[in-house]
Amino acid sequence: MTDTPRHRRARTDYPDGVVAILDSGKRFLDRYTVVYTPYFADNSRTGRPPLTVYPIVNMSADPFRSVCMHSETVGYRPTAGWGTGNRVLRFEDLPDDCQRVVRHDIAFDTRIEQGD
């Protein structure tokens, strides 16, 4: 995985590797979205430039007993979210279990990059 310095961290209160933290509100079960540092996927067979792929996790306030879904998206704009009006959160505003998920994801990603 390759990243560029402009994607490493969008805010100083985010852990390294987190680009955005969004809250879509209580009406959604998967209300919290955390966007991680993107990687670039080879797209050379199509003659197009590499794709910028953002790993994300969507979670409920209780991710170990309810919803915690990992996925990826292409074309995310960190400065605008998805234009949905989601509220941007500080890391410490996430529920404790959601913070645990993020810390685990970052540690797991670091182990993969180091070849562990």
N, CA, C and O of each residue as an XYZ file, in Angstrom:
464
protein
N       0.842     -1.177      0.000
C       0.000      0.000      0.000
C       0.884      1.235      0.000
O       1.901      1.292      0.691
N       0.482      2.210     -0.779
C       1.208      3.456     -0.870
C       0.260      4.587     -0.525
O      -0.906      4.579     -0.919
N       0.772      5.560      0.216
C      -0.053      6.711      0.490
C       0.774      7.966      0.291
O       1.998      7.904      0.169
N       0.110      9.086      0.258
C       0.794     10.354      0.114
C       0.600     11.131      1.397
O      -0.398     10.932      2.090
N       1.537     12.021      1.736
C       1.433     12.752      2.997
C       0.121     13.525      3.147
O      -0.342     13.702      4.274
N      -0.484     13.982      2.082
C      -1.709     14.768      2.212
C      -2.887     13.924      2.702
O      -3.904     14.479      3.120
N      -2.772     12.606      2.661
C      -3.847     11.732      3.121
C      -3.595     11.139      4.502
O      -4.466     10.452      5.034
N      -2.463     11.378      5.081
C      -2.115     10.694      6.322
C      -3.061     11.015      7.467
O      -3.501     10.111      8.178
N      -3.375     12.274      7.652
C      -4.241     12.627      8.764
C      -4.888     13.963      8.438
O      -4.194     14.937      8.147
N      -6.206     14.013      8.484
C      -6.916     15.223      8.124
C      -6.932     16.233      9.269
O      -6.993     17.440      9.030
N      -6.877     15.751     10.500
C      -6.946     16.625     11.674
C      -5.918     16.181     12.692
O      -5.569     15.003     12.764
N      -5.440     17.118     13.470
C      -4.403     16.777     14.447
C      -4.941     15.928     15.590
O      -4.160     15.265     16.272
N      -6.258     15.928     15.822
C      -6.815     15.105     16.900
C      -7.145     13.687     16.448
O      -7.645     12.893     17.245
N      -6.877     13.353     15.189
C      -7.096     11.996     14.695
C      -5.820     11.184     14.834
O      -4.723     11.726     14.703
N      -5.952      9.894     15.098
C      -4.764      9.028     15.072
C      -4.196      8.975     13.649
O      -4.926      9.156     12.675
N      -2.895      8.725     13.541
C      -2.307      8.535     12.212
C      -3.053      7.421     11.506
O      -3.336      6.381     12.100
N      -3.371      7.637     10.245
C      -4.091      6.631      9.477
C      -5.574      6.911      9.354
O      -6.259      6.235      8.586
N      -6.095      7.891     10.089
C      -7.510      8.241     10.004
C      -7.648      9.550      9.238
O      -7.017     10.551      9.576
N      -8.478      9.531      8.205
C      -8.698     10.709      7.368
C      -9.926     11.486      7.814
O      -9.919     12.716      7.796
N     -10.984     10.780      8.217
C     -12.223     11.457      8.614
C     -13.022     10.573      9.565
O     -12.952      9.345      9.507
N     -13.788     11.228     10.448
C     -14.725     10.541     11.340
C     -16.044     11.289     11.240
O     -16.115     12.486     11.521
N     -17.091     10.572     10.835
C     -18.393     11.193     10.588
C     -19.482     10.526     11.414
O     -19.417      9.334     11.715
N     -20.479     11.316     11.771
C     -21.632     10.824     12.523
C     -22.885     11.165     11.731
O     -23.175     12.340     11.505
N     -23.627     10.153     11.310
C     -24.845     10.386     10.528
C     -26.086     10.525     11.409
O     -27.187     10.726     10.896
N     -25.922     10.421     12.714
C     -27.037     10.661     13.623
C     -27.701      9.401     14.144
O     -27.486      8.302     13.632
N     -28.507      9.587     15.166
C     -29.130      8.460     15.872
C     -30.126      7.668     15.037
O     -30.465      6.541     15.397
N     -30.595      8.223     13.943
C     -31.607      7.499     13.167
C     -31.024      6.358     12.335
O     -31.769      5.582     11.736
N     -29.686      6.254     12.296
C     -29.032      5.187     11.536
C     -28.336      4.230     12.490
O     -27.656      4.666     13.419
N     -28.496      2.931     12.272
C     -27.846      1.942     13.115
C     -26.327      1.996     12.948
O     -25.590      1.841     13.922
N     -25.864      2.214     11.729
C     -24.418      2.311     11.462
C     -24.003      3.781     11.397
O     -23.434      4.231     10.403
N     -24.288      4.508     12.444
C     -24.178      5.966     12.446
C     -22.762      6.504     12.317
O     -22.586      7.601     11.788
N     -21.740      5.779     12.778
C     -20.366      6.280     12.761
C     -19.613      5.724     11.563
O     -19.636      4.520     11.309
N     -18.947      6.607     10.830
C     -18.115      6.221      9.694
C     -16.708      6.741      9.934
O     -16.504      7.929     10.183
N     -15.742      5.836      9.856
C     -14.339      6.226      9.969
C     -13.674      5.898      8.633
O     -13.753      4.773      8.139
N     -13.019      6.907      8.062
C     -12.340      6.764      6.771
C     -10.841      6.721      7.045
O     -10.291      7.597      7.713
N     -10.193      5.685      6.517
C      -8.763      5.485      6.748
C      -7.943      5.979      5.563
O      -8.476      6.295      4.499
N      -6.613      6.038      5.782
C      -5.676      6.448      4.741
C      -5.881      5.585      3.491
O      -5.955      4.360      3.586
N      -5.970      6.219      2.333
C      -6.216      5.437      1.114
C      -4.974      4.703      0.630
O      -3.847      4.992      1.032
N      -5.229      3.758     -0.235
C      -4.152      3.128     -0.970
C      -4.492      3.259     -2.443
O      -5.621      3.592     -2.803
N      -3.520      2.997     -3.283
C      -3.702      3.185     -4.716
C      -3.688      1.828     -5.406
O      -2.713      1.081     -5.322
N      -4.774      1.527     -6.081
C      -4.925      0.244     -6.762
C      -4.513      0.385     -8.224
O      -4.903      1.332     -8.907
N      -3.732     -0.556     -8.680
C      -3.263     -0.551    -10.070
C      -4.455     -0.679    -11.015
O      -5.287     -1.576    -10.874
N      -4.518      0.210    -11.954
C      -5.610      0.220    -12.933
C      -5.026      0.243    -14.344
O      -5.704      0.631    -15.296
N      -3.755     -0.176    -14.476
C      -3.042     -0.027    -15.737
C      -3.602     -0.889    -16.869
O      -3.458     -0.537    -18.040
N      -4.239     -2.013    -16.531
C      -4.801     -2.866    -17.597
C      -5.888     -2.143    -18.376
O      -6.136     -2.473    -19.536
N      -6.530     -1.177    -17.770
C      -7.588     -0.425    -18.452
C      -7.050      0.830    -19.128
O      -7.776      1.511    -19.852
N      -5.751      1.140    -18.888
C      -5.179      2.347    -19.461
C      -5.531      3.597    -18.669
O      -5.277      4.718    -19.110
N      -6.110      3.396    -17.512
C      -6.494      4.530    -16.660
C      -5.501      4.683    -15.522
O      -4.753      3.755    -15.211
N      -5.496      5.864    -14.897
C      -4.593      6.046    -13.748
C      -5.018      5.178    -12.568
O      -6.136      4.665    -12.545
N      -4.126      5.011    -11.583
C      -4.474      4.198    -10.410
C      -5.715      4.747     -9.698
O      -5.975      5.950     -9.709
N      -6.464      3.846     -9.088
C      -7.638      4.242     -8.307
C      -7.211      4.563     -6.882
O      -6.369      3.872     -6.309
N      -7.790      5.607     -6.315
C      -7.574      5.920     -4.905
C      -8.689      5.239     -4.133
O      -9.860      5.592     -4.280
N      -8.327      4.264     -3.310
C      -9.300      3.441     -2.585
C      -9.202      3.769     -1.098
O      -8.128      3.688     -0.501
N     -10.339      4.141     -0.509
C     -10.395      4.477      0.910
C     -11.030      3.340      1.705
O     -12.207      3.041      1.501
N     -10.287      2.700      2.603
C     -10.906      1.736      3.517
C     -11.788      2.500      4.515
O     -11.411      3.575      4.982
N     -12.933      1.955      4.832
C     -13.828      2.590      5.801
C     -14.409      1.539      6.745
O     -14.426      0.346      6.443
N     -14.877      2.010      7.883
C     -15.627      1.161      8.796
C     -16.858      1.948      9.224
O     -16.766      3.110      9.621
N     -18.010      1.294      9.135
C     -19.278      1.855      9.623
C     -19.654      1.088     10.871
O     -19.586     -0.140     10.898
N     -20.059      1.828     11.924
C     -20.331      1.172     13.206
C     -21.526      1.793     13.899
O     -21.873      2.955     13.689
N     -22.136      0.978     14.728
C     -23.109      1.482     15.689
C     -22.323      1.962     16.909
O     -21.098      1.842     16.948
N     -23.017      2.497     17.888
C     -22.370      2.925     19.129
C     -21.846      1.729     19.921
O     -21.037      1.894     20.834
N     -22.300      0.535     19.576
C     -21.903     -0.691     20.269
C     -21.416     -1.709     19.226
O     -22.094     -2.705     18.974
N     -20.244     -1.463     18.618
C     -19.820     -2.265     17.467
C     -19.533     -3.735     17.755
O     -19.523     -4.545     16.828
N     -19.299     -4.098     19.013
C     -18.993     -5.500     19.324
C     -20.247     -6.345     19.521
O     -20.175     -7.573     19.564
N     -21.384     -5.691     19.640
C     -22.642     -6.422     19.822
C     -23.661     -6.128     18.732
O     -24.690     -6.797     18.632
N     -23.368     -5.122     17.915
C     -24.345     -4.716     16.910
C     -23.679     -4.642     15.542
O     -23.315     -5.679     14.986
N     -23.512     -3.454     14.988
C     -23.011     -3.288     13.626
C     -21.564     -2.803     13.618
O     -21.211     -1.843     14.302
N     -20.729     -3.492     12.825
C     -19.356     -3.069     12.561
C     -18.983     -3.648     11.200
O     -18.637     -4.825     11.093
N     -19.057     -2.819     10.164
C     -18.849     -3.289      8.784
C     -17.661     -2.581      8.152
O     -17.612     -1.351      8.116
N     -16.717     -3.344      7.660
C     -15.577     -2.792      6.943
C     -15.840     -2.889      5.448
O     -16.372     -3.886      4.960
N     -15.461     -1.844      4.732
C     -15.599     -1.852      3.279
C     -14.612     -0.849      2.692
O     -13.756     -0.318      3.400
N     -14.738     -0.600      1.417
C     -13.877      0.353      0.725
C     -14.721      1.193     -0.212
O     -15.779      0.763     -0.671
N     -14.241      2.393     -0.489
C     -14.932      3.259     -1.428
C     -13.905      3.966     -2.301
O     -12.773      4.199     -1.879
N     -14.304      4.300     -3.505
C     -13.450      5.012     -4.448
C     -14.078      6.383     -4.670
O     -15.293      6.501     -4.825
N     -13.260      7.392     -4.685
C     -13.770      8.712     -5.014
C     -14.233      9.540     -3.837
O     -14.902     10.556     -4.026
N     -13.900      9.136     -2.643
C     -14.261      9.903     -1.449
C     -13.462     11.199     -1.429
O     -12.277     11.208     -1.763
N     -14.108     12.288     -1.040
C     -13.408     13.574     -0.907
C     -13.344     13.921      0.579
O     -14.363     14.285      1.167
N     -12.160     13.815      1.198
C     -12.049     14.020      2.637
C     -12.536     15.382      3.114
O     -12.994     15.503      4.250
N     -12.449     16.389      2.288
C     -12.853     17.721      2.740
C     -14.358     17.905      2.720
O     -14.865     18.834      3.350
N     -15.087     17.051      2.018
C     -16.528     17.256      1.875
C     -17.361     16.094      2.396
O     -18.588     16.133      2.308
N     -16.721     15.061      2.936
C     -17.498     13.878      3.289
C     -18.136     13.362      2.023
O     -17.537     13.457      0.951
N     -19.300     12.833      2.112
C     -20.022     12.427      0.912
C     -21.073     13.461      0.563
O     -21.975     13.190     -0.229
N     -20.964     14.648      1.149
C     -21.930     15.694      0.873
C     -23.280     15.400      1.482
O     -24.297     15.907      1.008
N     -23.308     14.581      2.537
C     -24.578     14.161      3.118
C     -24.981     14.972      4.337
O     -26.052     14.754      4.903
N     -24.137     15.898      4.741
C     -24.440     16.671      5.933
C     -24.075     15.960      7.219
O     -24.487     16.391      8.296
N     -23.307     14.875      7.132
C     -22.864     14.175      8.332
C     -22.003     15.098      9.182
O     -21.245     15.916      8.661
N     -22.127     14.956     10.483
C     -21.351     15.774     11.399
C     -19.950     15.187     11.529
O     -19.791     13.977     11.691
N     -18.938     16.045     11.460
C     -17.551     15.622     11.641
C     -17.274     15.565     13.136
O     -17.590     16.497     13.875
N     -16.678     14.456     13.574
C     -16.396     14.252     14.998
C     -14.904     14.295     15.299
O     -14.071     14.034     14.431
N     -14.587     14.624     16.527
C     -13.237     14.421     17.043
C     -13.132     12.945     17.422
O     -14.142     12.296     17.697
N     -11.911     12.420     17.436
C     -11.729     11.013     17.771
C     -12.278     10.706     19.162
O     -12.938      9.686     19.359
N     -12.010     11.575     20.114
C     -12.453     11.317     21.488
C     -13.967     11.401     21.648
O     -14.491     11.007     22.690
N     -14.680     11.903     20.648
C     -16.147     11.941     20.691
C     -16.779     10.607     20.287
O     -17.967     10.386     20.521
N     -15.986      9.720     19.682
C     -16.497      8.379     19.362
C     -16.718      7.614     20.663
O     -15.964      7.797     21.619
N     -17.741      6.759     20.716
C     -17.885      5.886     21.885
C     -16.609      5.051     22.089
O     -15.889      4.763     21.133
N     -16.343      4.673     23.334
C     -15.109      3.943     23.670
C     -14.905      2.695     22.825
O     -13.794      2.441     22.360
N     -15.971      1.905     22.617
C     -15.823      0.683     21.812
C     -15.498      1.005     20.359
O     -14.771      0.248     19.716
N     -16.009      2.090     19.833
C     -15.676      2.500     18.461
C     -14.204      2.911     18.385
O     -13.526      2.611     17.403
N     -13.714      3.589     19.409
C     -12.295      3.926     19.450
C     -11.435      2.661     19.479
O     -10.377      2.617     18.852
N     -11.887      1.635     20.203
C     -11.162      0.353     20.239
C     -11.084     -0.276     18.852
O     -10.040     -0.798     18.462
N     -12.187     -0.228     18.108
C     -12.193     -0.774     16.742
C     -11.170     -0.040     15.881
O     -10.398     -0.671     15.159
N     -11.160      1.275     15.954
C     -10.235      2.072     15.144
C      -8.788      1.763     15.520
O      -7.947      1.571     14.642
N      -8.500      1.714     16.797
C      -7.124      1.402     17.224
C      -6.707      0.009     16.742
O      -5.569     -0.188     16.316
N      -7.618     -0.943     16.810
C      -7.323     -2.302     16.329
C      -7.065     -2.286     14.820
O      -6.108     -2.901     14.351
N      -7.901     -1.596     14.070
C      -7.726     -1.532     12.617
C      -6.372     -0.927     12.250
O      -5.680     -1.431     11.366
N      -6.002      0.151     12.933
C      -4.727      0.816     12.636
C      -3.560     -0.117     12.973
O      -2.607     -0.215     12.201
N      -3.627     -0.791     14.100
C      -2.563     -1.727     14.489
C      -2.473     -2.882     13.497
O      -1.371     -3.294     13.133
N      -3.609     -3.408     13.055
C      -3.632     -4.509     12.089
C      -3.021     -4.061     10.772
O      -2.221     -4.790     10.185
N      -3.382     -2.877     10.297
C      -2.847     -2.343      9.042
C      -1.339     -2.151      9.145
O      -0.615     -2.422      8.187
N      -0.860     -1.687     10.291
C       0.579     -1.501     10.496
C       1.310     -2.832     10.436
O       2.389     -2.921      9.851
N       0.729     -3.872     11.039
C       1.366     -5.196     10.995
C       1.450     -5.723      9.569
O       2.449     -6.341      9.201
N       0.427     -5.490      8.767
C       0.438     -5.945      7.372
C       1.543     -5.230      6.600
O       2.296     -5.862      5.859
N       1.640     -3.906      6.775
C       2.662     -3.144      6.044
C       4.064     -3.573      6.434
O       4.982     -3.523      5.615
N       4.234     -3.995      7.679
C       5.563     -4.422      8.142
C       5.844     -5.880      7.809
O       6.952     -6.365      8.035
N       4.852     -6.580      7.276
C       5.034     -7.964      6.884
C       4.936     -8.960      8.028
O       5.397    -10.094      7.900
N       4.347     -8.556      9.137
C       4.196     -9.453     10.293
C       3.046    -10.426     10.084
O       2.773    -11.254     10.953
